[in-house]
Amino acid sequence: MRRNAMDWAKAWIEKKEPPRNKVGFLYMPASGTDASNTNPYAQMPEADTNWVETGPHVMVVGPRE
């Protein structure tokens, strides 16, 4: 599953479709922030939004259905 997660992350970084028929498991041990719940590529919060604060978590990633 680690390879699948890395393939998924690479696709996300390159703004491509995630790999088909692969499920991956990612772990984020440190907290982080994201600018948008609707745009994962946003560089800063939009005027009508707040920063999203995320604590340590796991993510199960897979193909877009």
N, C-alpha and C positions, 0 to 999 in steps of 0.2 A: 504493500500500500504506500510505502514511502515514495517509490518511484512515481506512482500515479499522482501523488500530491505534488511532487516537483514538476511533473508535466503540466498539471493544472496551474500551478503558480507561474510557470514560464508563459503559458498562454495568457494569463491575466496581465502579466507585466508587458507582454507584447500586444495587448489589446486584440487578441484572437479568440476564436471559439475554443472552449475547453475540449480536451480529448473525449471522444465518444466511448461509451461503455467502460469507463474507468471511475472508480471511487477511491478517494484519497483521504487521509487523516492528517490534519495539521494541528500543531500545538503552539500557542503563543504564550510563553511563560511570563512576559511582562505586559503591563497594561499599555494602551495606546489611545490615540484619538483619530477620528475620521471626521471629515468636514461635512459629509452628506450621507444620509441613508439611501438616497436615490441615485447618486453619482459616485461610484467608487474611485473615479479618477480626479475628482475635484481637488484643487490645490489649496483652497481656502473656503470658509463658510460663505454661503450666499447671503444676501441681505436679510431674508426672512427665515433663516435657519440657525440652529445652535450646533456647536460642536458636539459630537457624540463621543462620550468617554467609555471605553471598553476595558474591563479588567482582564486578568489572565483567563484564557479560555481555550477550548478545542474547537476545531472546525472539521466537519465532514463535507468534502467537496465532491461533486460529481458532474456529469454531463447536464447541460441545460435541456430541459424537457419542454 
